[in-house]
Structures are given as C-alpha cells and as structure tokens.
Amino acid sequence: MNIFEMAHIPLNKAIEVMQLDAGAAAIIATPERTLEVSIPVKMDDGSTKVFTGYRSQHSTVLGPAKGGVRYHQNVSMDEVKTLAFWMTCKCAVAGLPYGGGKGGIIVDPAQLSKRELEALTRGYIDKIAPLIGEKKDIPAPDMNTNAQVMGWMMDEYSKIAGQFEPGFITGKAIGVGGSLGRTAATGRGVVVAALEALKLQGIEPYEATAAVQGFGNVGSWTAKLFCDAGVKVIALGDVNGAIYKADGFDCYDVDAYAKKTGSIVGYPGSKPITNAQLLAMEVTVLAPCAIELQLTKENAADVSASIIVEGANGPTTPEADEILEEKGVLVIPDILANGGGVTVSYFEWVQNLYRYFWTEKEVIDKQTEMMIKAFHEVHAKAKEYGVPLRVAAYIVALGSIAEAMKIRGMV
Ligand code: NAD
C-alpha cells in the first residue's frame, strides 16, 4: 500500500460513518490539480542539471490552497498529493479559510551550494507561478526549506507579479513580513492538544511524563514547551539515536547541546537508548515528531503511553491504529495535533494582508484558543459517533468541506 492509499483508510471510515454525499466523497478522493515541472539549474561547475518539482492543489473549496514545499531526494508525486490532502483536512479541522496544497522538489539540498539552492528555488517559483498567489495557493516551509528559502521565493514571485507580494507565502523571516510565534507554533499546538487530553484523563501536567521522537523544529519545541508546562520529559530521540533521563531533561539545555553538536546523542547525564525503546517507553504521553510510518503493526503493541500526540505527519499506520485502539491508547491525530503551524501561518497571511502586525502574546493566545476549540470539536464528534479521534477529525473536516461544496453548487 502506498502512502496515498494509506491516508485514505481513515478518510473512508469517516465517509462511511457520517454517510457523506457520494459526490462530495468522490471530489475529496483526488486532488483538483497536480503540476509536474522541470527546473534547469546552471551548476557551479558550469554544467546544467534539470530537477523535477511538483505542486499539488488538493482542494480550494474552503479557500486558497495552503501548504509547504519540501526539498528531499525521496519526494514523489504520490507523497506530495498525500501531503496536500492532509493539508486540506488539517486546515478544515483548524477552522481556517483555506484548502490544501503541497509542493516538493526531488533534491538533496545538502549537495547544493547556496547559489545553486537559490537558483533552484527561483526556477521552481518561475515554473509554478501561474498556479500560486495570495488568493490562489500560498506556499510555506516544509522539510529542508526554511525562512531563507521563503525569502527567495517571495522575492522571485514579487518580481514576476511586479509588486511586493508578502502574502503569497508564509514562514518568512520577521524582516519581510513573518509572524512572531511561527517558529514554535507547531510544537506549541502539539503541547496544547496533549494538555487537553491529559485534562480529559484527569492528569495534572506535573504528574505526567513524556517521550519525544524527533528533535527538529516540531520535536524540540514540543519538548521545551512540555518542560514549560511542567511535564517531565524523560526520553528524546533524533535520527542518530535516543537518550533517557529518569528525573527528566532540561529541554532548553538539550536544545543548546544539540545546536552545538548537531545531535542530542551524548547529552551529559543521559543514558543512550534505542529508537524502539523510546517508542515503547513507559510514559504518559508519546509524541512522534520526526517522520512518517514510525508506529506500525510490528511495534504498536509495545507502546506503553496512554496518549499519543502526532507532531509528525503520518507517523502511525492504519494497522497500528487498530492495535492502539484495542489497547485503549488515545491517539491525537496529526491533522489535529500539528495544525498549530498552519494556524500561525494563517495569522501571518492575515497580518500581511492588513500590513499590521501582532505581538507574540496575541499570536500565542489566538493560536491556543483556536487549537483548544478544534480539540473539543473533534472530541465531541468522536463521542457522538463512537469513533477514534482520527476518524472524528476527518468527520469534522469533511463536514465543513461538504457544506461549502453544497453552498457552491458542486454537489
Ligand atoms: P526537522 O527536519 O526540523 O526535524 C526532524 C527531526 O526528526 C530531526 O531531529 C531528525 O533527526 C529526526 N529524524 C529524522 N529521521 C528520523 C528517524 N528515522 N528516527 C528518529 N528521528 C528521526 O522537521 P520538522 O519540521 O520538525 O518536521 C517533523 C515532522 O513534523 C514532519 O513529519 C513534518 O511534516 C511534520 N510537520 C512539521 C511542521 C512544521 O511547522 N515544521 C508542521 C506540521 C507538521
């Protein structure tokens, strides 16, 4: 089963449970459009290399398409289409006036010089320019793209449009219209969702422990904000390995160590453990914040956490979901748990359209309020239909999308 088919399993359950209109179900099953582009780049050695890129707009029913651009050697059209589909659902669950999109280029950016990376980025924007714009499709960072890449994209698109276009892209540096609070936003949302789940289970944050897989943008902020909330973080992992500390990490100090050394592994006073041990750790909350397909039918039975909060996109396979449900583990799904990033991207876009900027406190307060509302809306649907939170999140998303389709005369 490829990732696109896997992503449709909970969607199809939701369609069945809520008895969604067949026309709406057929529309949601495929992206509105997917563009494949070839991007020639003059390399530093004088040769010319042609890279392949994609932009998929899964849906523009609720608003312009919204979603990041990923630079990775394993990018494929299937992956981009799946991520675009998740964005549609994520934006709808969060209550944002957006559809879903995603882009990607097949490239290992570590192999390019800064000049080559800038040329590739500008070439990609030139090729997808007819599809994008602040009212059409708004890109953002994803794996291996950052505020610098967004800055080049904004500059290139502004040149094409012949005017300053900050609202066409989010995740920018503050100096060119970025929003305060964006860097920590996804991790903040993960923690807000986990704290709401703890409340439901009658557990105070200071009574809870956590294990976090991944220590990049999402994982490091999730870990640090768990610490701020009083949750004891006892296990951390990254691509190089995992570490354990029974009395809990000072995650800000681990972050400083990882920034200095390039990994959390070897952090003074920690005990090395395996990635498998991290995922099976006896903790209250397990937060997979690294990559897809981490909890599978092979290891789901080993999970000891009572709550899983998915910072990463697609970390749990459908088979693992079934095992976790049988074990009574509460899984807060990606399209709910990691929607904090796109929520603050939406705030950035609003600020760009207004040319008026908010304080960090305003951003955090508004984000927290929206995420708590989304969490309880999904939880209420789960109770109403007797389904897991993942299926309930799709029911919430499909409800808004199908209503808009009906009003727009599409079904
Ligand atoms: P990142 O590249 O900053 O960090 C990824 C982390 O995962 C790194 O610490 C890396 O070492 C670790 N990792 C990679 N492979 C691993 C493996 N096999 N085992 C254990 N650890 C591994 O990426 P990020 O922006 O933090 O994104 C992480 C996940 O969250 C992705 O699935 C992404 O799509 C999703 N996500 C990110 C955002 C965002 O705002 N950055 C928003 C929503 C969802």
Residues whose N, C-alpha, C, O or C-beta is under 5 A from the ligand:
A	BS01	NAD	T186 G214 F215 G216 N217 V218 G219 G237 D238 V239 C289 A290 I291 G311 A312 N313 N338 G341
